[in-house]
Amino acid sequence: MQRLRLVLVCCGLAALASLAGSPVARGAHLATVAAPVLKWQRGGCFSNYCQTGWYSSPAVADLDGNGTPEVIWGSYDVVALNGADGSLRWRGASANRVWPGVAIADLTGDGTPEVIAGRNGDQLTVYSNTGTTLWTRNPFGGGELRTLAVDDLESDGQLEIIVGRASGGATKQLSVYEPNGTVRSGWPARRDGTPGYGWGMYNQNVAVADMNGDGFKEIFGPTDTHYITALDRAGNQLAVSSIYGADKVWSQVGVHVDQAADLRGYANCGTEHRPNFANSAPAIADVDGDGTPELIVVGDVYNCAIGDPDGDLYHLPWILKLDRTRWSGSGYDWTVIPQAKPGSGPLSQDYNVIQNSVTNVALADLDGDGKQEIIYPSYDGRLHAYWLDKTEHGSWPYKLPGSGIRFASEPAIVDLDGDGKAEVIVTSWPQNGGGRIGQLHILDYLGNPLQAVNLPAPYGDDWNGGLGAPTVANIDADADLEVVVGTTSSGVVAYDLPGSAGAICRWCTGRGSNRRTGVAAAGSSYTFAATPAAIAIARGGTATYRIVVGKEGSFGSTVMLSTGAAPAGFSLQLTPSSITPPGEALLTITDNNAPGPALPGTWYSFTINADGAGLSRSVSLRLLVGGARVALPLVRR
C-alpha cells in the first residue's frame, strides 16, 4: 500500500501590525501559476488558410498505441496531429462542419480506439485510428448533428453512440447506434405517438449517466423548448414524481423559474418566466457527495409574453433529480433557483456581429471541499461559477476583458499547482472582423485572473478566437501538461503549461471526457487542502487548521500525516495521523511563549506538503501572533 507523507515547515517573519496592509485581490489565490507558452499553431491548416473552427473541443489520445499522443479535432475536416509538434498524421476530409467535440472510444473492443464525428448534412462518421472511414450514417434524414456522445448504456462492455439533431420536429430528437452502424432497437426517440413536448437540439445537448446505480445509463436531452427529454437505454421515456400528476414523463413537465409553475403545468406569461434549452449542454455529477448523481442544466430564461430570443433575460442553472423534482440536500435548497445578477442580459445574439454564446456547463470541485461548483459561460460576456449555496464566491462572475463584445468557451478545470484548489482555463472570442483576436485565460478558483495570453493572429481570415472548450492533457514527452485549443482561424493551437507536472484534471475537455457525455472523466488521485489560509491569535493563543484529503476515482492509498519541528515556544498537534481518503485532520498550533505586548505582531508562515502516488501537493498557511485589529471607517465619495 502506498503511503503519503505530510511535512510541516515553519519560519518566523517579524512584522508590525499597522492600519494598512499589502493590497490583495478579493479572495486572491497566492500560489504561482506560470503563463502558458505557445508550443505550436496552425495544426491541420493548409498552406494559405485554416478551415473555420466552431464549437468542437479537441481530443487527446494515443490512437496507434506507440506511446505518443495525438490531438484530434474537427472543423470541417477531422484531423489527427502529432502532439509533440502539431504535424499532420491523417485527415478525414469533408465539406460539412463539425460542431460537437469528436469522441474517442474503442467501439469494437479490440484495444484500438475509433474516432467518431458528427457533422452538418446529418452525417455521423466513424473513422479508424488511421483515418479510414469505417462507416457513415444519416440518422434523421436532414439537419445537423450537434449532439454526440459515446457510452456503455448497459455496462456490458459494449459502447453505443448517442446522437441528437439540430432541426425541427416534435419527436425523434435522439438516436442510438451500435458499433457496427446499425440503429439500436427502440430508437430514434421520443417516438411518434408518445406523450410530451420537444424540438431541435442546437448544441451539444446530451448527458448520459447511471443515475440510480442499477448498472443502466439514462439519457437526458434538453430541447428547443422548456422541456427535457429523458430516456432509458431502450428509448422509453422516464417517469417523474407523482407531485406533477399521475403517470407523467419528463417531456410532459415543463421547467419554469418558479416551482409553482412547474407544478401547475404552465406559466402566466409576462409575470412568470421560463427557460429555453435550445443551446443547453447539460452535465451530471453527485453535487454534494451523498452518492446520488444529479442533472445540471443551464437555461436561457425569457419572458414568454415576448418570446425567444427578443424576450431573453439571463442564464441560470437548475439542479434536478432522476424523478424530475428539484434538488435539495446537505443543507442546500435548489427548489428555488438563484437570483440573476444585474447586467446578466444578452450583449448580442446576432451571429453577424459575434458568434453565439452557448451554455456548456462544467462541474468541478473548485475549492476542495468535496462539493461540486457549477461553471458556465453566458451571453452577458461573463463566465459564471455558482456554489451550492446559490451564490458566486470571490470575484465571480469573471468579465472577459478587451474591446467590444467578447464571449467565453466552456471551461477546462484543473488543479495546476497541486494546492487543492482548481484553476479555470477558458478561451474567448471577439466580435467578427477587424483583425480582432481572443485570448487564453487562466483564473484561480475564486475567479481572479492569473494569466491571459493572446491567441495567434488569424490565418487567412480577419478575426480569431476559441469557441470550443480547451483541452488539458500531456501531448509530448515531458512531464508538464499542455492546453490545446481549436480556433476559428488558426487551426489547432497548443501551449505548454510550465510547472504542471503534478496537476490534477477535474474537467479537462469539452463535455468532461473524450466520450462527451457531460460527465467528468474518472481519475485516480487525491486532493489536498487546508483551511483557513491565515489565522490571527493573541499571544498565548491557539490556532486550528482543517486539513482535508479527498479521493478521486479509484484512489485507495493510506495518507500518513506528520509535521516537522515546531518554531521555538510552539507546540503542534495533528489528529489523526492516518487517513484513508476521503477524510479530515485537525492541526492545532499553540503559542506556549510567555505573555508579551500585543505590538509588534509576529507573522509565521509555513507550507504543508503531501507526496505520494507520484504526485506532490503543497498548501501555504500563515499565522499572526499578537498585533492589533483596527476597524476602518467606510469612506464614501
N, C-alpha and C positions, 0 to 999 in steps of 0.2 A: 504494500500500500504506500503510495507516495505521500510524503509529508511536506507541509508548507511551514515556513518559519517566519515569524513576525518579529522584527527588531525595532526597538525604540531608541532613537538617537536624540540627545538633548544638548542645547547650548544656550548660554545666557546672553542677553542683549540688554544693556542698561539703556533706559530711555526715560526722559522726563515727560510725565503726563501733562499735556497742555490743552488749551482751548481748541486748537486747530490741529488736524492731522493730515496725513497724505491723502489726496483725493483718490477714491476707489470707486469704480463704476458700481452701480446698484447690483449687489449680489455677484460681484466680479469673480471670475474663475482665475485663481492665482497661478495655476500650472502653465508652463510654456508649451505652446503648440507651434511648431515651425511652419513657415509659409510653404505652400505647395510649389514644387519646381517643375517646370514644363519638361516632359520627357520626350514626347513625340506628338505630332499633329498630322492632320490630313490623312488619317488612316482610312483606306477604302476609296479615296478620291481618285479622279482621273488627272491627266497631265495639266489640264487647264481649268478644271472646276470640280466642285464637290456636289454630289446629289443632295437635295434638301432633306435634312433630318427633321423628324417630327417628335412624337412623344415616346418613342421607343427607348427603353433603358438598355444599355449594353449588358451582355452576359460574359462571364469569365469561366472557362472550363478547359480542362486538358482533353481535347477531342480525340487525339490519337494515342494517348497513353504513354507518351515519351517523356513525361515529367516536365514539359514546357507548356505553360498555359496559353490558350488562345483567347482573344477578345472577339466576341461575336455580336454583330449589330445589324439592324435593318433600317434602311432609309426607303429606298425602292428596291435596290439590290440587297441581298443579305450577304455580308462579308465575314470571313474568318481571318483574323490578323494575328501575326506573331506578337505575343505580349511584350517581348523584350524591346522590339524596335518599330512595331506597327506595320511591318511589311505584310503584303497580301499572301495568305495561304490559299484561299479559294473564294469564288464569287458566285452567288446564285442570282442571276440577272432577272430583272422584272421591270415592267413599266408601271406597276401598281405600287402605291406607297404602303409602307409598313407603319401602322400606328402603335400596336402593343409591343412590349418588350418580347423579343424572341425567347422561347422557352427551350431549355436544355434538359433532356431526360433520356434514360435508357429505356426506350419503349419496348424493345424486343427481348430484354433480359439477357443479352449476350455479352454484357460488360462494356459495350461501346455506346456512347451517347448519340442520340439523334438531335437535330435542330428543327424546331417547329416554329413556323411563321404564319401570322395572319395578315392579310392584305386587303386593300380595296379590290373591287371586282369580285367580291365574295369568294376569295381564294384562301384555302387552308393548305399549306405545303409542308411536307416533311422531307428534310434533307438527311443524307447520311453524314457521318463525321468527316467525310472527304468532300462534301458538297454535291454529291449526286442526288438528284431529285428522286425520292422513293415513291411518292405519290402526291397528287393534288386533288382536292375535292372542293365542291361548291355547295356549302351546307344549306343555304337559304334561298338560292335562286336569284340573288341580287343583293346589292348593298355592299357595305364594307365590314370586314371583321376587325373590330376594335377590342373585342373581349376575347382573351385567350388565357387558358391555364391548363396545367397538367397535374393529375393526382391519381392516387390509387384509391378508387372510390369504395372498395370493399375490403381493403387490407389483405388482398390475396397475392400480392407481389406483382400484379399486372397493372400498368398505368393506363389511364384514359385521358383523352384530350377534350377539354370543355371549351366551347366557342359561343360567342354571342354576336348578334347582328346590330349594326348601326343603321337601321332603316325602319320605316313604319310598319305597322301590323300589330293587331291586338293580341296575337298569340304567337307561339313558336319563336320566342326570343333566344332560346338557348338550345344547343345540341351537344351530344357527346359522341365521340368517335373512338373506336377500338384502335389498337396499334397498327392493324393491317388496313385501316382506312374504311372499314365498314361502320355504318351508323349503329349505335347501341340500341337494342330493343327498348321501346318506350319513348324514344326521342325522335324529333325535337319536341320541346315543351316550353311553355304551357301548351297543352294540346287543345285543338279545336273542340268546342262544346263544353269545356271545363269552366268553372266559375272564376271570376277575378278580373283584374284590370292590369294592363301593361302596354308598353310600346317599345320603341327602339332603345338600344344601349349604346350611347355615343362616346363612351370612353372605355377604360379597362374595368368594366362594371361587373366583376365577379369575385366572390370569396368562397373558398372551399375548406371545410374542416369537419372533423368529428366533434359535434357539439355536445353529445351526451355519453360518450365513452363506450358506445356499443360496437365499435370497430367499423362502422359505416360512415361515410362522409355525407354531409349536407352541402347543398349548393345554393348560394344567395346571389340574386341578380337584381339590383336596383334598376329601374327603367325610367323612361322619359314621362314619368307621372309622379305622384306622391305615394306610389305603391312599390313594394319589393316582392319579387317572385322568389319563393323558397321551395326547393325541390329535393327529393331524396335521390338516390343513385339510379332509380328506375324511372325518374321523370315524374313521379307523383308529387302533388303539392303537399306541403307541410301544414298540419293543423295548428291553430292558435288557441290561446287560452279562452275558456268559456266566458270570461269577462266581456268579450267582444260579441257574444251571441253564440248560439248553438251551431256546431258543425261548420265553422268558417275556417278558411285557409289564409295564408299570409297575403296573397294578392287581392283579398277582399277587404283588408283592413288598412285604410289609408293612414299615412303618417302626417301629423299636424304639429304645430308648435305647442299647442295646448293638449294635454292628455284628454281633457273633457271632449274635445272634438274627435279624437280617436275613438272614444267610447260611444259617442253619439253617432259617428259614421259620416259626418260631413262638417265643413267649416262654414261659419257665417262670413262670407267673403266681404272684405272691407274692414272687418274688425278682428277676424281670426285668420292667421296666415298659415301657410303650409309650404313644404319644400318640394322642389323638383329634383329628381335624381338622374337626369339625363347624362350628366358628366361625373357621376359619383362612383369612384373606385373604392369599394369597402375593404375592411380588414377585420381579422378575427384574432382575439387574444384573451387570455384569462387576466382581466384588468386588475383584479385585486388579490390574485394568488390563492384563491379558495379552491382551485381545481376544476372550475367550470368555465369554459370559454364564453365570451360574449361577442356579438357582432357590432362593429362600429361603422357608421356611415355618416358622411357629411352631406347635408342637403343645401340647396340653393333656395333659401326662403324668399317667397314672393307674396305680394298682395293679389289674391286670386280674383279680386274685383277688377283688377287692371290686366292681369295675365303675365305670362313669362315670355320674353325677358323684360318687357317695359316696366313691370311691377317688381323687379328683383330688388331685394333689400339687403341681404347678408348671407354668409355661410355659417352654419353651426353644426356641431356633431350630435348624434343620438347614439345611445348605447342600448342595445336590445338583446333580450334573451331568446332562447330557442322557441319558446311559446309566444313570441312576438310582444310580450309585455316589456315595459321599460325597466331597465336595470336599476336596482338599488342594493346596497350591501356594504359590509365593513364600515358602516357609519357614513356612507355616501348615498345621496339620493338623486338619481337622474330621471325620476318621473317628471321633473321639471328641468328643462334644458337650460344651459347658461344664458345669460343676458348678452346680447351683442354689444360690442364696444362702439363708441362714436367713430364715425368715419369708416364703417365696415361695408358700405355700399360699393357697387362696381365702378371702377375707374373707366373702364371701357369694355364692351362686349362686341366690338366691331373688328373682325379679323383683318379688315383693310387698314386699320390703324395699328393694331398689335395682335399677335396670335393669342387665342383664348387661354385663360387660366382654367385648369381642370383640377378638381378636388380629389387628388390621390392622397388618401390618408395613410400615415405611417404610425406604428405603435411601438413604443420602446420605453424602458425604464431610464429616464434621463438622470435622475438624482440618486439612484442606487438604493431606493427604499423598498424595492420589491414590487412596486405597483407601476402600471403602465401609464404613460402620458400619451396624449392624442395630438399629433403634429400634422399640419396640413397647410398648403398654400391657398390663397384666396384671391379673388378678383379685386380686392381692395389694395393690392400691391404689398401685402404683408404675409409673413409666414407665422402661423399661429401655433401655440402649444398650450393645451389645456391639461391641468391636473385633475384628479378625480374630485377635488373639492370645487370643481367648475370655475376655477379662476386660472388666469395666466400669470405665472410667477415671474419674479425678477424683471427682466427687460422685455419679456414677450408682450405683444407680438413684435416681430422684427420687421421694420420697414426697410424695404430694399432701397439702397442709396443709388444716386445717379439722376441724370436729367430725364425729363419726360416720364412716361408711364413705364414701369418695369414689373414683371411678374416672376414668380419663383416656381421651380420644379418641385416634384415630390422629393423629399429629403432622403439622404442616406444618414444613418445614425451609428456612430462608432465611438468607443472609448479609446481615443488615440494615445493618451499618455498613461493609461493604466491607473488612474486615480479613483476609479469607481464612478465617475461622472461622465456622461456621454457627450461627445461633440456632435453637432448637427452640420452636415455638409449639404449644400444646396447650390444649384446653378440658377442663373437669372437670364431673362431675355428682355431686350428693349423694344421700343416701337419699331415698326418696319422702316427700312431705308435709312438714308443719311449716313451710312458707314458706321452706325451705332453697334456697339458690342456689349454683350452681357458679361457676367463675372462668375467666378467660382468662389463661394463664401464658406468659411468655417466659423461657426458660432459655438459658444460654450452652452452648457445645459440650461442656463438662465437667459439665453437669447442675446448675450453680449457678443459683439463681433470680435473674433480673434485674428482672422486673416481674410483678405479678399484680393484676388488676382484677376486681371482681365483675361477673358478667353481670347484665342487668337483672332486676328483680323479675318474678315470674310474672304473666301477664295472663290472668285467667280460670281459673287453676289454683292449686295450693298448693305447687309447687316448680318450679325451673328449672335447666337445665344444658345442656351441649352434648355430645351423644353422637357426632356425626359429625365428621370431620376439618375443621378450619378451612381456609379458602381464602385465600391471599395473592395479591393482584393489584391493579392500578391500576383503580379503578372511577369515577374522576372526572377533572377537567381538570387537576389539579395533578400535579407530578412524583412526589410521595410515594405509596407503596403503602398499601393498606388490608388489613385482615384481616376476612373475612366469616364469620359463624358461623350455622349453623342450630340453633336452640334448641328445647327441648322445649315451652316455654310463653311465649316472647316473639317468635315468628316468626324472621325473618332479622334479624340484628344486624350492623352494620358499625362498625369502629373505624379511625380514622386512625392511621398509624404515622409519626410525625414524624421527619424526617431520613432517610428510607429511599429517597430518590430513586435512589441508585446500587446498590440491593440486588440480589442475585443469588438467584433461586429455584432450589432444588435438589429439593424435593419439596413442591409448593405447593398441592396439593388432594388430596382423597381418591383413593387408588389411583394417585397420581402425576401424573395428567393428566385432562383432560376426556373422554378416551376410556376411563378407568377400567380400564386393562389391567394394573395393577401394575408399570408401568414409568414412570420419571420422564420428563416431557416434555423433549424435546431443546431446548437453548438454543444461543445463540451468544455466548459471552462468554469471560472469562478469570478465573482465580483467582490470588491473590497472597498469599504468606505468607512469613514469615521466622522461623527458629528458631535457637537458643533465644530466649526473650523477654528474658533477662538473663544476663550473664556477669560473673564476678569474676576479675580478673587481678592479679598482683603488679605493682608499679611496674617499668616497662621491659618488660612482657609484651606478648603478642599475643592478640587475640580474633578468632574466625572465626564468622560467622553464615551460615547456609544460606538462600538466597533461592530460593523455588520459584514458578514461573509455570506455571499449569496451563491446559489448554484445555477449554472446554465447548462441545459441539455443533460447529458448523462454523467456529468462530473460527479465522482464519488470518493475523492481523496479526503483524508482527515487533515484538517487545518490545525497545526500546532502554533500556539501563540506564545511569544516571550517578549520580554523587554530588556533593553540594555541598562547600564548603570544609571541611577537617578542623579540629578545635579546635587551638589552638596546641600544637605539640610532638607532634602525632599525624600519622600517615600512613595513608591509606586505599587499598586495592587491591580493585578489583571485577573479577572474571573469571568468564565472558566479559562483554563489554559489549553483546551482542546475543543474543536468544533468540527462536526460533520455537516457541511452546508446543506440547507440554509441554517444560520444561527447567528447569535449575537454574543458579544462580550462587553464588559464594562472595564474601562481603565480609569482608576482613581488616583489622582496625584494630590498629596497632602504636603503643605508647607510646614515643616517642623522647626523652622528657624525661630529665634527669639523675636517677640514682637518689636516692631520698629515703626518709624514715622511712615505715613502713607506716601509722602512725596520724598524723593522721586520714585515713581513706579519702575518696576523691572519686567521687561519682556523676556520670556523664554520661548524659543521656537524649537520644534522637534519634528522629525519625519518618521512616520510609521511605514515600514516596508514589509511586503509579503512576497515570498518567492516559492514557486512550485509549478509543476506541470509544464516546465519550460517557459513560464511567464513570470514577470515581475510586476508587483504593484507597489505604489507608494502614495501616501497622503501626508501633506504638511499641515501641522496644527500649531497653534500659538496659545500661550498662557501669559496673562498680565497679572503680576502680583503687586498690590498697592496701587498708587495713583489716585486720581480724583475723578469723579463723574460730574460733569457740568452740563446742565440743560441750557441750551442756547435759545434766545428769543427768536420767534418767527419774524423774518423781515419781509415786508410786502413792498412792492414797487407800485 
